[in-house]
């Protein structure tokens, strides 16, 4: 593909992505994969170049531009070498009109800025639109971090978790024998750090209430050495079905998977009541902490969506509390830095559950936020998270 054709492809993709965000359609990554699936003539360098143009444009705008051309013409104001590619050629974009300036870069709408927790400053918010690193979690029950570091050129040990390694940008880890042999898994270091803060020990009964595809479930399995009872729950059959093959690749067994029916979770978990040492809630949320990976998610967010997430999170806390035995722990996580989903959620829970209290952690590296903590890209180099560790009184 000629450079002008790559630019036109980026414009077409942006049109599809903008439309998808307006209609709650597929994520940008999915749109891009579908686009190139029907354009076999595009080589790997073409796909990479187009993808970089698309994401550079997405990151430029806090709200969705009018269309793909407006977005790319605006980007060309910053990257002036793009202006000559509006050449009107057969597969390129139409020439620039006189005084055509495109979309104006803008930050987040003020209502959304007001939703962020008080602990979050402008630097934290700005860091959410950068490029995310690639972290892996070492399965410490099967190998050591030192051995994995020695096998990957340019890899660096994580600063927050002893299982974490940061890879060079774009490293094809899924083609490495370490991946094929199940010795490592992809997981942001922030997630690994929060699993560490669960303080899981062999022999415990642990419930991962929103397990999804099982990333944190597998990390917990590694922490307890497979000794204990580990129950992975979710209401999404498709996502939960990914756990078994992931566990098999990692050489992990004995995990109980429970598919729960919506609004019937408490009934289906009644046999665990007052029995769990740890209940982990990795709650569905707005995903503001993962904007580096999904920057177009900013365009989808509205106040109604945040309210729906907050309602769901409160329900999950209510479902989890009775499962925890006296002296046991509730660990709540959202990949969001919004107060309503983090510190506000925990504050409301503690008002109604006086039998739970915050656990004061030693050597806490995260930033205090209400009765919990936050991690941010700016301060910790991770995705953005809020988490809280609460203990049920004996």
C-alpha positions as CSV (number, residue, x, y, z in Angstrom):
1,X,0.0,0.0,0.0
2,X,1.2,3.5,-0.8
3,X,1.4,6.0,2.1
4,X,-1.7,7.8,0.7
5,X,-3.7,4.5,0.6
6,X,-2.7,3.8,4.2
7,X,-4.0,7.2,5.2
8,X,-7.3,6.5,3.4
9,X,-7.6,3.1,5.1
10,X,-7.1,4.9,8.5
11,X,-9.9,7.3,7.6
12,X,-12.3,4.5,6.7
13,X,-11.4,2.6,9.9
14,X,-12.0,5.7,12.0
15,X,-15.4,6.2,10.3
16,X,-16.3,2.6,11.4
17,X,-14.9,3.1,14.9
18,X,-16.8,6.4,15.5
19,X,-20.0,4.7,14.3
20,X,-19.4,1.8,16.6
21,X,-19.0,4.0,19.6
22,X,-22.2,5.8,18.9
23,X,-24.1,2.5,18.6
24,X,-22.4,0.5,21.3
25,X,-20.7,-1.6,18.6
26,X,-17.4,-3.5,18.5
27,X,-14.2,-2.3,20.1
28,X,-11.6,-0.6,17.9
29,X,-9.3,-3.6,17.9
30,X,-12.1,-5.8,16.6
31,X,-13.1,-3.3,13.9
32,X,-9.5,-3.2,12.7
33,X,-9.2,-7.0,12.6
34,X,-12.4,-7.3,10.6
35,X,-11.3,-4.6,8.2
36,X,-8.0,-6.3,7.3
37,X,-9.5,-9.8,7.2
38,X,-11.2,-8.7,3.9
39,X,-8.1,-6.9,2.6
40,X,-5.5,-9.6,2.2
41,X,-3.3,-7.3,0.0
42,X,-2.3,-5.3,3.1
43,X,1.0,-6.6,4.4
44,X,2.1,-6.6,8.1
45,X,3.9,-3.2,7.6
46,X,0.8,-1.8,6.1
47,X,-1.4,-3.0,8.9
48,X,1.0,-1.7,11.5
49,X,1.2,1.7,9.9
50,X,-2.5,2.1,9.5
51,X,-3.1,0.9,13.1
52,X,-0.7,3.5,14.4
53,X,-2.4,6.3,12.5
54,X,-5.8,5.2,13.8
55,X,-4.7,5.1,17.4
56,X,-2.8,8.4,17.1
57,X,-6.0,10.0,16.0
58,X,-8.1,8.4,18.7
59,X,-5.8,9.5,21.4
60,X,-6.0,13.1,20.1
61,X,-9.6,13.5,20.9
62,X,-11.4,13.3,24.3
63,X,-14.7,13.1,22.6
64,X,-15.6,11.5,19.2
65,X,-14.8,13.7,16.1
66,X,-17.5,14.2,13.5
67,X,-16.0,11.5,11.2
68,X,-12.8,9.8,10.1
69,X,-11.6,12.5,7.7
70,X,-12.1,15.3,10.3
71,X,-10.1,13.2,12.8
72,X,-7.2,12.6,10.3
73,X,-7.2,16.1,8.9
74,X,-6.9,17.3,12.5
75,X,-4.0,14.9,13.2
76,X,-2.3,16.2,10.1
77,X,-2.1,19.6,11.9
78,X,0.2,17.9,14.4
79,X,2.0,15.6,11.9
80,X,2.5,17.9,8.9
81,X,4.1,15.2,6.8
82,X,0.6,13.7,6.5
83,X,-0.8,16.7,4.7
84,X,0.9,15.8,1.4
85,X,-0.8,12.4,1.5
86,X,-4.2,14.1,0.9
87,X,-3.3,13.9,-2.8
88,X,-6.6,12.9,-4.5
89,X,-5.0,9.8,-5.9
90,X,-7.0,6.7,-6.8
91,X,-6.7,5.0,-3.4
92,X,-5.8,8.1,-1.4
93,X,-7.9,10.7,0.3
94,X,-9.3,13.7,-1.5
95,X,-7.1,16.8,-1.5
96,X,-7.4,19.2,1.4
97,X,-9.9,22.0,0.8
98,X,-8.8,25.6,1.4
99,X,-8.7,26.3,5.2
100,X,-9.7,22.7,6.0
101,X,-8.5,22.2,9.6
102,X,-10.4,19.1,10.7
103,X,-11.4,18.2,14.2
104,X,-10.1,20.3,17.1
105,X,-8.2,18.3,19.8
106,X,-10.1,18.3,23.0
107,X,-9.9,16.9,26.5
108,X,-12.5,15.1,28.5
109,X,-15.9,16.7,29.0
110,X,-16.1,18.5,32.4
111,X,-18.8,16.2,33.8
112,X,-16.4,13.3,33.4
113,X,-13.5,15.1,34.9
114,X,-15.6,15.7,38.0
115,X,-16.2,11.9,38.4
116,X,-12.5,11.2,39.1
117,X,-11.5,10.4,42.6
118,X,-9.9,13.3,44.6
119,X,-6.6,11.4,44.8
120,X,-6.3,11.7,41.0
121,X,-4.7,14.8,39.5
122,X,-4.3,16.1,36.0
123,X,-1.1,14.2,35.4
124,X,-2.9,10.9,36.3
125,X,-5.7,11.7,33.9
126,X,-3.3,12.7,31.1
127,X,-1.3,9.4,31.6
128,X,-4.4,7.4,30.8
129,X,-4.1,8.2,27.1
130,X,-0.5,7.1,26.6
131,X,0.6,3.8,25.2
132,X,0.4,0.8,27.5
133,X,3.4,-1.5,28.1
134,X,3.3,-5.3,27.8
135,X,3.7,-7.2,31.1
136,X,3.8,-10.9,31.7
137,X,3.2,-12.9,34.9
138,X,5.7,-15.6,35.6
139,X,4.1,-18.9,36.9
140,X,6.4,-19.0,39.9
141,X,5.3,-22.5,40.8
142,X,6.9,-23.8,37.6
143,X,9.9,-21.5,36.9
144,X,11.6,-18.4,38.3
145,X,11.6,-14.8,37.3
146,X,15.4,-14.9,36.9
147,X,15.1,-17.8,34.3
148,X,12.5,-15.9,32.3
149,X,14.5,-12.7,32.3
150,X,17.5,-14.6,31.0
151,X,15.4,-16.0,28.2
152,X,14.0,-12.7,26.8
153,X,16.3,-10.0,25.5
154,X,15.4,-6.6,26.8
155,X,13.0,-7.8,29.4
156,X,13.0,-6.0,32.8
157,X,11.7,-7.1,36.2
158,X,8.6,-5.4,37.5
159,X,8.9,-2.9,40.3
160,X,5.7,-3.8,42.2
161,X,5.3,-7.6,42.0
162,X,7.9,-10.4,42.2
163,X,6.0,-12.3,39.4
164,X,6.0,-9.4,36.9
165,X,8.2,-8.8,33.9
166,X,7.9,-5.9,31.5
167,X,8.7,-6.8,27.9
168,X,10.1,-4.6,25.1
169,X,7.3,-2.9,23.1
170,X,5.7,-5.2,20.5
171,X,7.5,-8.3,21.8
172,X,5.8,-11.4,20.3
173,X,5.6,-13.4,23.5
174,X,2.8,-15.7,22.3
175,X,5.4,-17.1,19.8
176,X,7.9,-17.9,22.5
177,X,8.3,-21.4,24.0
178,X,7.8,-19.9,27.5
179,X,4.3,-19.0,26.5
180,X,3.6,-22.3,24.7
181,X,4.8,-24.2,27.7
182,X,2.6,-22.2,30.0
183,X,5.4,-20.7,32.1
184,X,4.2,-17.2,31.6
185,X,0.9,-15.4,31.0
186,X,0.1,-11.8,29.9
187,X,-1.1,-9.7,32.8
188,X,-0.7,-6.0,33.7
189,X,1.6,-5.6,36.7
190,X,-1.1,-3.7,38.5
191,X,-3.3,-6.8,38.5
192,X,-0.4,-8.9,39.7
193,X,0.3,-6.4,42.6
194,X,-3.4,-6.5,43.7
195,X,-3.4,-10.3,43.7
196,X,-0.3,-10.1,45.9
197,X,-2.3,-7.8,48.3
198,X,-4.9,-10.6,48.6
199,X,-2.3,-12.4,50.7
200,X,-3.6,-15.8,49.6
201,X,-2.1,-18.8,51.3
202,X,-2.1,-22.6,50.6
203,X,-5.2,-24.3,52.1
204,X,-7.5,-21.3,51.8
205,X,-11.0,-21.3,50.2
206,X,-11.0,-18.5,47.6
207,X,-13.9,-17.3,45.5
208,X,-13.1,-15.2,42.3
209,X,-16.6,-13.8,41.9
210,X,-16.2,-12.2,38.5
211,X,-13.5,-14.5,37.1
212,X,-14.1,-13.8,33.4
213,X,-11.4,-15.6,31.4
214,X,-9.5,-16.3,34.6
215,X,-6.4,-14.1,34.6
216,X,-6.6,-13.4,38.4
217,X,-7.9,-16.9,39.1
218,X,-4.7,-18.4,37.6
219,X,-2.5,-15.9,39.5
220,X,-4.3,-16.9,42.8
221,X,-3.8,-20.6,41.9
222,X,0.0,-19.9,41.6
223,X,0.1,-18.0,44.9
224,X,-1.5,-21.0,46.8
225,X,0.5,-23.6,44.9
226,X,-2.8,-25.3,43.9
227,X,-3.4,-26.2,47.6
228,X,-6.8,-25.2,48.7
229,X,-10.2,-24.6,47.1
230,X,-10.4,-22.1,44.3
231,X,-13.8,-21.3,42.8
232,X,-14.1,-19.2,39.6
233,X,-17.5,-17.7,39.0
234,X,-19.1,-15.6,36.2
235,X,-22.4,-15.0,34.5
236,X,-20.8,-15.0,31.0
237,X,-20.5,-18.5,29.7
238,X,-18.3,-17.5,26.8
239,X,-15.7,-15.7,28.9
240,X,-15.7,-18.4,31.6
241,X,-15.2,-21.1,29.0
242,X,-11.7,-19.6,28.3
243,X,-10.5,-20.6,31.8
244,X,-10.1,-24.3,31.3
245,X,-7.8,-24.1,28.3
246,X,-5.8,-21.3,29.9
247,X,-5.4,-23.4,33.1
248,X,-4.4,-26.5,31.1
249,X,-1.7,-24.5,29.2
250,X,-0.4,-23.2,32.6
251,X,-0.4,-26.7,34.1
252,X,-3.0,-25.8,36.7
253,X,-5.8,-28.1,37.9
254,X,-8.4,-28.3,40.5
255,X,-10.1,-25.0,39.8
256,X,-13.9,-25.1,40.2
257,X,-15.8,-23.1,37.5
258,X,-19.3,-22.0,38.3
259,X,-21.5,-20.4,35.7
260,X,-24.0,-18.3,37.6
261,X,-27.4,-17.2,36.5
262,X,-28.0,-13.4,36.7
263,X,-30.0,-12.4,39.8
264,X,-29.7,-15.9,41.2
265,X,-26.0,-15.7,42.3
266,X,-26.7,-15.8,46.0
267,X,-28.8,-18.9,45.7
268,X,-26.3,-20.6,43.6
269,X,-23.5,-19.8,46.1
270,X,-25.4,-20.6,49.2
271,X,-23.2,-23.7,49.9
272,X,-20.2,-21.3,50.4
273,X,-21.8,-19.0,52.9
274,X,-19.5,-18.1,55.8
275,X,-16.8,-20.4,54.3
276,X,-14.5,-18.3,52.1
277,X,-11.2,-17.0,53.4
278,X,-11.1,-14.6,50.5
279,X,-13.7,-13.3,48.0
280,X,-12.2,-11.4,45.1
281,X,-14.5,-9.1,43.2
282,X,-13.0,-7.8,39.9
283,X,-16.1,-5.9,39.2
284,X,-17.4,-4.8,35.7
285,X,-16.7,-1.1,35.4
286,X,-16.3,1.9,33.1
287,X,-12.7,0.8,32.3
288,X,-11.3,4.4,32.7
289,X,-8.0,2.8,33.9
290,X,-7.5,0.9,30.7
291,X,-7.9,3.8,28.3
292,X,-4.3,3.3,27.2
293,X,-5.4,0.0,25.7
294,X,-8.9,1.1,24.6
295,X,-8.7,4.8,24.1
296,X,-11.9,5.0,22.1
297,X,-13.7,3.8,25.3
298,X,-13.7,7.5,26.4
299,X,-16.1,8.2,23.5
300,X,-18.6,5.6,24.8
301,X,-18.9,6.7,28.4
302,X,-21.9,8.6,29.7
303,X,-23.4,9.3,33.1
304,X,-26.1,6.6,32.6
305,X,-23.5,4.0,31.9
306,X,-21.5,4.9,35.1
307,X,-24.7,4.7,37.1
308,X,-25.4,1.2,35.8
309,X,-21.9,0.1,36.6
310,X,-22.2,1.5,40.1
311,X,-25.5,-0.4,40.7
312,X,-24.0,-3.7,39.5
313,X,-20.9,-3.2,41.7
314,X,-23.1,-2.6,44.8
315,X,-25.0,-5.8,44.0
316,X,-21.7,-7.8,43.8
317,X,-20.6,-6.5,47.2
318,X,-23.9,-7.5,48.7
319,X,-23.5,-11.0,47.1
320,X,-20.0,-11.4,48.3
321,X,-20.3,-10.3,51.9
322,X,-22.2,-13.4,53.2
323,X,-19.7,-15.8,51.6
324,X,-16.8,-14.6,53.8
325,X,-16.2,-16.4,57.0
326,X,-15.5,-14.4,60.2
327,X,-11.9,-13.1,59.9
328,X,-11.9,-13.6,56.2
329,X,-11.2,-11.0,53.5
330,X,-13.1,-9.1,50.8
331,X,-10.9,-7.7,48.0
332,X,-12.7,-5.3,45.6
333,X,-11.1,-4.2,42.4
334,X,-12.2,-2.0,39.5
335,X,-10.0,-0.9,36.5
336,X,-11.4,2.6,37.0
337,X,-10.3,5.7,38.7
338,X,-13.8,7.2,39.1
339,X,-14.8,8.0,42.7
340,X,-18.3,6.5,42.2
341,X,-16.9,3.1,41.3
342,X,-14.0,3.1,43.8
343,X,-13.8,4.9,47.1
344,X,-17.5,5.9,46.9
345,X,-18.6,2.3,46.4
346,X,-16.6,1.1,49.4
347,X,-17.7,4.0,51.6
348,X,-21.4,3.1,50.9
349,X,-20.7,-0.6,51.6
350,X,-19.1,0.1,54.9
351,X,-22.1,2.2,56.0
352,X,-24.3,-0.8,55.7
353,X,-21.8,-3.5,56.8
354,X,-20.3,-2.5,60.1
355,X,-18.9,-6.1,60.4
356,X,-16.3,-5.1,57.7
357,X,-13.3,-2.8,58.1
358,X,-10.3,-1.7,56.0
359,X,-7.1,-3.7,56.4
360,X,-4.1,-1.5,57.0
361,X,-1.4,-2.9,54.7
362,X,2.3,-2.7,55.5
363,X,4.6,-1.2,52.8
364,X,1.7,-0.2,50.6
365,X,3.0,1.4,47.4
366,X,-0.4,2.4,46.0
367,X,-1.9,5.8,46.7
368,X,-4.6,6.1,49.4
369,X,-8.1,6.8,48.1
370,X,-10.8,6.8,50.7
371,X,-10.9,3.3,52.4
372,X,-8.9,1.9,49.5
373,X,-6.0,2.6,47.1
374,X,-5.3,3.5,43.5
375,X,-2.6,2.7,41.0
376,X,-2.1,5.0,38.0
377,X,0.0,4.9,34.8
378,X,1.7,8.2,35.9
379,X,2.7,7.1,39.3
380,X,3.1,3.3,39.1
381,X,3.5,2.5,35.3
382,X,0.4,0.2,35.5
383,X,-3.1,0.4,34.2
384,X,-5.4,2.5,36.5
385,X,-7.0,0.6,39.3
386,X,-8.9,1.1,42.6
387,X,-8.8,-1.7,45.1
388,X,-9.7,-2.2,48.7
389,X,-9.0,-5.0,51.1
390,X,-11.6,-5.4,53.9
391,X,-11.8,-7.9,56.7
392,X,-14.9,-9.3,58.3
393,X,-14.9,-9.2,62.0
394,X,-14.7,-12.4,64.0
